[in-house]
Amino acid sequence: RNRKLYARIRKLVKYRGGDGKVVLTGYMPDDEYYHVIKHCKAVIAMSSKEYTFPHALWEAVATGKPFITLGTETMLDEIGRDYPCFFTMNKGSLRETLDHCTVKEYQKAWKASIIKAEELKAKSNKSLAELRKIIFEVGTV
């Protein structure tokens, strides 16, 4: 939607040697999208619409990938302020966060993001189990 921003990001990706390594997606068929998500190093959520962040978060949880996102109030509350893979709008923050959360030398941050994904997955499974129980109880009344 924002062609100027897209062009700037593509230029930066190329300048940093990431051409062919970075995929900027828009709409794509489910099977192609799943392939991209399954084979990426991390799920990165960058949007001016905060309601889209949880979708990307659950994609990261489902595929066991680190989740890198803007530290909005919703994400800070949902994931926890100690999560190491938030970036800010400050110059260089995204680059630093990408390095910190995806490069193998930064195993601590990467492991923390995977642990957080597992915690969120367990929380979701617990919520689904509780919902199933309630539905069963309502259905038997």
C-alpha positions as MATLAB code, in Angstrom:
seq = 'RNRKLYARIRKLVKYRGGDGKVVLTGYMPDDEYYHVIKHCKAVIAMSSKEYTFPHALWEAVATGKPFITLGTETMLDEIGRDYPCFFTMNKGSLRETLDHCTVKEYQKAWKASIIKAEELKAKSNKSLAELRKIIFEVGTV';
ca = [
       0.000    0.000    0.000;
       2.796    2.390    0.832;
       4.915    2.204   -2.327;
       7.447    4.761   -1.076;
       8.110    2.793    2.134;
       8.263   -0.485    0.185;
      10.856    0.996   -2.189;
      12.948    2.243    0.762;
      12.813   -1.163    2.463;
      13.776   -2.984   -0.764;
      16.691   -0.569   -1.253;
      17.869   -1.146    2.328;
      17.563   -4.920    1.974;
      19.652   -4.843   -1.200;
      22.220   -2.474    0.362;
      22.617   -4.806    3.376;
      23.163   -7.836    1.137;
      19.802   -9.375    1.893;
      18.540   -9.565   -1.678;
      17.176  -13.067   -2.150;
      17.115  -13.618    1.627;
      14.260  -11.279    2.546;
      10.711  -11.823    1.353;
       8.258   -8.952    1.682;
       4.825  -10.477    1.365;
       1.452   -9.182    0.431;
      -1.335  -11.558   -0.478;
      -0.244  -15.021   -1.593;
      -2.010  -18.391   -1.714;
      -2.046  -20.364    1.559;
       0.396  -23.058    0.438;
       2.968  -20.496   -0.729;
       2.511  -18.412    2.410;
       2.952  -21.425    4.676;
       6.130  -22.369    2.775;
       7.576  -18.880    3.351;
       6.643  -18.890    7.053;
       7.959  -22.420    7.613;
      11.361  -21.638    6.039;
      12.032  -18.144    7.405;
      14.321  -17.298   10.323;
      11.726  -15.141   12.086;
       8.258  -13.681   11.728;
       8.436   -9.900   11.633;
       5.310   -7.822   12.177;
       5.464   -4.244   10.950;
       2.143   -2.521   10.538;
       0.350    0.691   11.345;
      -2.667   -1.485   12.258;
      -2.000   -2.930   15.710;
      -4.825   -5.463   15.396;
      -2.733   -7.373   12.816;
       0.092   -8.127   15.260;
      -1.607  -11.048   17.038;
      -2.069  -12.832   13.706;
       1.670  -12.677   13.028;
       2.368  -13.653   16.636;
       0.335  -16.845   16.289;
       2.066  -17.637   12.993;
       5.360  -17.443   14.869;
       4.016  -19.641   17.666;
       2.642  -22.201   15.198;
       5.943  -22.492   13.350;
       8.275  -22.102   16.343;
       9.915  -18.987   14.916;
      11.126  -15.925   16.799;
       8.582  -13.098   16.659;
      10.030   -9.656   15.984;
       7.661   -6.746   16.336;
       7.189   -3.157   17.321;
       6.886   -2.780   21.080;
       3.311   -1.479   21.139;
       1.318   -1.443   24.375;
      -0.735   -4.437   23.207;
       2.353   -6.506   22.410;
       4.149   -5.402   25.585;
       1.119   -6.507   27.633;
       0.491   -9.741   25.731;
       4.062  -10.985   25.390;
       5.680   -9.291   28.372;
       7.953   -6.297   28.630;
      11.009   -8.502   29.145;
      10.669  -10.113   25.706;
      13.956   -9.433   23.859;
      12.659   -9.141   20.286;
      10.796   -5.828   20.343;
      12.056   -2.935   18.263;
      11.246    0.763   18.459;
      10.872    3.484   15.862;
      14.368    4.741   16.698;
      16.920    4.680   13.891;
      18.786    1.377   13.853;
      16.455   -0.366   16.304;
      15.021   -2.831   13.789;
      18.487   -3.740   12.472;
      19.769   -4.248   16.025;
      16.721   -6.353   16.954;
      17.082   -8.492   13.823;
      20.733   -9.124   14.629;
      19.960   -9.793   18.275;
      17.093  -12.222   17.644;
      18.152  -14.137   14.531;
      21.930  -14.383   14.436;
      23.304  -17.489   16.123;
      25.762  -15.495   18.253;
      22.746  -14.133   20.090;
      21.391  -17.486   21.252;
      19.993  -16.032   24.485;
      17.547  -13.734   22.693;
      16.631  -16.384   20.146;
      16.010  -18.979   22.876;
      13.934  -16.475   24.857;
      11.739  -15.851   21.829;
      11.232  -19.587   21.295;
      10.449  -20.094   24.999;
       7.902  -17.258   24.834;
       6.317  -18.867   21.763;
       6.018  -22.158   23.672;
       4.478  -20.360   26.679;
       1.917  -18.705   24.426;
       1.171  -22.006   22.711;
       0.570  -23.674   26.092;
      -1.627  -20.739   27.174;
      -3.651  -21.100   23.982;
      -4.008  -24.870   24.404;
      -5.182  -24.365   27.996;
      -7.737  -21.788   26.874;
      -9.007  -24.145   24.159;
      -9.287  -27.028   26.659;
     -11.282  -24.805   29.028;
     -13.532  -23.708   26.161;
     -14.133  -27.328   25.128;
     -15.058  -28.177   28.721;
     -17.549  -25.300   28.898;
     -19.087  -26.241   25.552;
     -19.416  -29.853   26.687;
     -21.023  -28.790   29.971;
     -23.478  -26.481   28.199;
     -24.294  -29.221   25.697;
     -25.136  -31.739   28.438;
     -27.404  -29.413   30.414;
];
